[in-house]
Amino acid sequence: MTKIIAAMGALIASAGVAAAGAIDRANQSTAVIFEPGSYVELSFGHLSPSVEGTEVPDLGGQSSGDMYRDYNTGSLSAKMQIREGLDAAFIIDKPFGADTAYPLGTGYFAQGTTASLDSTAYTALLKYRFPSNVSLLGGIRYQTLSAEAYIPFATAVPGRTPPYSVDGSEEGAWGYVLGIAWEKPEIKARVSLTYNSAISYDLPTTETSFNRANPMASVTTNSTSETETPQSVNLEFQSGVAKNTLVYGSIRWVDWSEFNVTPPVYKALTGSPLVFYNGDVTTYTIGAAYKFNDSWTGTVTYAYDTPIGGYSLNLGPVDGYNSIGLAAIYTYDSVKITAGVRYLALGDTQTQIRGATAANFDGNSAVTFGLRIGYSF
């Protein structure tokens, strides 16, 4: 049973590299700091989405083609027991990201549109456990952010006048993490509540668009785009319920309604931010693990990502999901290897252009694969 408990932090993440809504790619879990003794782990994830929409008849009814790129992600975590009751951890991960690429030659109004966003976070944590089995944890986070987009339909006359593009240089900023946890070792139970602060940026951006004085010519403007990655709250839990059996889960809330990327030229051109969301997202995860023998443990996980509703961005036409995941852990001495696969049924949504419905996205899906290697010492 101890081997199962030690693996729980890896299980949820390895089977769920798609993470939560909007541009969320990691659940910002602090589970590694609860690993016994000293511990290090390396994880890798791959997501393969299949997302395609169809224009409304007034725009011609063309299909968008598969408009999301596959992507890889990873993380590195290390935890050290300083003394009895006092632990430290360091986590490197990529919490937010996007990779949009509408194929050319489809006739779809957004064909040729590309967008990407990348982030890397470095988090240092300390945890102190009181004799009552209540723990306090906290730390600092340094996070970098960069973004770029090429949007050919954001112009005076699509296909004739110069398209809009923006390049946001990498910028770093600081945030923090605070949390509290309770453990009851005799029933293998743990509940933790963690707050991740928002992180604000003044992102240096270079914007190119058509020249209003001469629409056939382009003009480049250096600007600053104020943005922040959103605050979030994670509730994570686990408990033994029978011999060799454990249940686990999490609830993650992210304040996406406060997130936007608004380059000033794009705002003047279209009247709206480049990236924004109409509401917050909560992701619910529940799962069970069973230890077959000293070497093998298996899990099954279900997750529900709440839809925001309303229109979705042309750069990200997905609204929530339902998913099912399977994972297996192989343990040998101080090494554990976790592998997982997950299927996501992505939520249906609509996009718009110039204030009118543009396309319907339905019946889409994604498959994720995860691998994690951990070593205790």
N, C-alpha and C positions, 0 to 999 in steps of 0.2 A: 504493500500500500504506500510506503514511503516513496517508492520510485514513481508512482502515479502523481503524488502531490508535487514532487519536484519537477514534473513535466508539464504541469498545467499552463504555465505562462507561455510555453512554446506551442502548445496545442492550438489555442485559439488563433494566434497570429499565423501559424504555418498553414492552417486550413483556410485562412481568410485574408489573403493579400489584397483583395479588392477594397477592403476597409469600408468606410461609410460614405455618406452622400456627398454631393458637390465635388470638390477636388480633393477630398480626404483619401489618403493612401495608406495611412497607418493609424492604429487606434490609440497611440500615445500611452500604451500600457506601462505601468510601473511594476509589473509582476516579477521582473528579474530580481528586484531587491529583496524578495521573499525567498529566494533560493537558499537552501541550507549551505553553510560554510562559505567557501570562495568558489566562484563559478565564472565561466566565460562562454559566450555562444555567438555563432555566426549564422545568419539566416539569409535566404534568397527566395524571391517570389517572382512568378511570371503570370501576367494576365493577358488573356486572348479574348477580346470582345468582338461581338458581331452586332453592329448597330447601323441600321439602315432606315431611311425614311422616304416618304413619297410626297411630292408637292401636291397642293390642292389643284383642282382642275383649272382654275383661273390662271395659274402660273405655268400650266402645261402638263402637269401630272408626271414629271420625270422622277426617277428614283435617284436618291443621293449616292448610292453605292455605299460600301462599308467605310464609315468615316472616322473610325477610331483606330489608331495604331496599337499594336501589341506593345507592352512595356515590361521592363524588368525593374525590380526594386530589391533592396537589401538592408540589413542592419547588423550592427556589431554592438554587443553589450558585455559588460564585465561587472561583477559584483564581488566585494571583498568584505569579510567579517573583520572589523577593526578590533572588537572585543565583544564579550557576551552582551547582547542587547543593542549593540551599535554597529550598523552596517553602512556601506557606501556603494554606489553604483554609478557607472558611466555608460551612456547610451548614444550611439550614432545611428540616426535613421533618416528617412526621407518622408516626412509626414504629409506633404501636399504636392500635387502634380497634375498635369494634364497633357495629352498628346492627341490633337485633332488634325485630321488630314482628309479633306473631301477630295475624292479622285477627280481627275480631269476627264473630259470627253463624255460626261453623262448628260449634259444639257441642264442639269440642276442649277438653280439660281446661285447656290453657294459653292459651285465646283471650283477647285483650286484653293479654297480657303484652308489655311493651316494655323495652328496655335499651339504653343507649348508653355508650360510653367514648371519650374523645378525648384525644389527646396532641399536643404540639408540642415538637420538639427543636431546639436551637441548638448546633451543634458547630463548634469552632475547632480546626484541625489545623496542625501543622508537620511537614515531611518533610526529612530531610537525607540526601543520597546520597553514599556514600563512593566513592573511585576504583575500588573493586572491583565497582561496580554493585549493591552491597547498600545498601538504604535503611532507616533507622529513622524511624518516624512516631509521633506521639502528640498528644493534645490533651485538651480539656475539653468537657463537654457539660452544658448546662442544659436540663432537660426538665420540662414541665408535664403534669399529669394531672388529669382530672375524670371522673366517672361518675354515672349515675343509672339507676334501675330501678323498674318498677311491676309487681308480681307478684301478680295477684288470687287465684291458687290457693294462695298461702302464707298461709293464714288458718285459723281454727278450722273454719268451715263455708263453703266456697267458694260465692259468690253471695249469702251472707247476712251474714256478719260482715265488718268492714272489711278490705280487702286490705293487703298489705305494700307499702311503697314506701321508697326511699332516694335521697337526693340528696347526692352527694359533691362539695363545692366544689373548684374548681381549686387545686392546690397545686404548687409548683415545688421541684426538688431537683437536686443536682449529681452527675455521674458523670464517667468518663474513658474514653479510647480509647488503646490501645497497639498497635503493629504493626511488622512487618518485611517487607521485599520484596526481590526479586532480579529484575534485568532483564538481558536480552541483546539489545541493539538490532539487531544484524545479522540475527537470525532473528525479530525482532518478538516476543520472548518476555518474559513477566512472570508472576511468582508472588508473591502477597501474602497474609500471614496477619495478621488483625486481631482483637483482643479488645475487646469492648464491656462495660464494667462493669455490674453491677446498679445500680439507682437506687432508694433507699428513700424512702418517704413516710409521713407521718402525716396521712391524708386526713380533713379535717373532714366529718362526715356527719350528716345529719338523717334519722332513721328514723321511719316511721309504721306502726303495726300495730294489731291489735285489743287492747283492754284485757282482760287476763286476769281482772281482778276483775269486769268487766262486758263480756263479749265482743261486745255489740252496739255498744259505743262504741269510739272510736279513741284512741290515745295517741301523742304525738310525743316522741322522745328525741333529744337532741344527743349525739353520740358521736364517737370517733376510730377510724378503721380503718387499721391498719398494713398496708402493702403495699409491694411493690417490683416494678418491671419487671425482667425477668430478664437475667442475663449471657448473652453469646453469643459465638461465634467464627465468623469468616468466612474461608474459604480461597478465593481467586479466582485464576484463571489464564487465560492466553491465549498463543498461539504461531502464527506463520505456518507453514503446512505445504506450500504450493505457491504458484505465481504467482497473486497476487490472491486468495488464500484463507487464511482464518484460522480457527482453532478457539478456543473460549473456554468457560469454565464456572465453577462455584462450588459449594462445599459450605458450608452454613450450619447450625450447631448452636445451639439455643436451650434454655436450662435452665428449661423450663416447669414441671417438677415442683416448683420452689421458688416458683412464683408462686401467690398466692391473694389474693382480696379477701374479708375476713371482717368485715362490720359486726356488732357484738356482739348487737344485738337479733335480727338474722336468724339468727345462730348459736344463740342461745337458743331461737328459734322452731322451727328445722328440724334442728338438730344438725350442720350442715355449713356450710362457707364458701359465700358467694354465687357466687364464681367460683374454680375450681381445675382443675388438670389432673393426670392420673394418671402422666404421664411426659414425657420430653423429646422434642423434634422435630428431625430432621435433614432438610434440603432439598437435593437434588442437582439441579444444572442443567448441561446440556451443549448447545453450539450451534456453528454454523458460519456464517461470513460470506463472501460472494463479491462482489468489486468488478467490476461490469459495464463501467463506464467512469468517466471522471473525475467524473461527477455522481452516479451511482447505485450504491448498495451494498445487497444484500439479505441477510437472515439467516433462519435457522430455529433454534428453541430447543425443547428438551424438558426438562421438570422433573418430579421426583418428590418429593412431600412425604410423609414416613413417617407412617403412622398410629400413634396412641398405644395404641389398643386399649381394651377395657372400655367402660363407659358414657360417653356424652358429656353435656355440660350441656344442659338444656332451652334455655338462652340461646344455645347455639352448637352445634347438632347436626350437625357435620361432622368427619370424621376422616381427614385426609390428602387427597391428590389426585394425579392424573396430568394433565399439561398439555402442549399443543403451541402454540408461538407463532411468528408471522411478523412481521418488521419490515423497513422500508425506510428508507434514509438518502439524503437529497438534499443535496448539498454545492455551495455557490456561493461562491467566494472564501473569506471568513472565517466564513461562516454555514453551519451544518448543521442540517437539520430531520429528526428521526427520528419515524416513526409506526409503531405496532405494534398487533397484535390477538392475543389469546390465548384458547384454549378450555380449560377445566378440567373434568375428570370428577371430581367430588367423592366422597370415600370414604364408603361405607355405615357406618351406626352405629345404636345404640339409645340411648334415654334412659330415665330411671327417675323414679318419684315414690314417696315414702315407702318406699324400699327395694325396690320391685318394678319390673319392666320396664313402661314406659309406652307407648313408641311405636317404630316402625321408620322410619328415614330411609334411603332407597336410591334410586339412579338419578338423583341430583341433579347439577347442573352450574352453571357460571358462565362469563361472557364478559367479558374486560377489554379496554379500549382505552387506548392511551397516546400522548402527543404530547410531544416534547421539542425545544426550540430552543436551540442553543448558538452562542456567538460567541467567536472567538479574536481577541486583540488584543495 
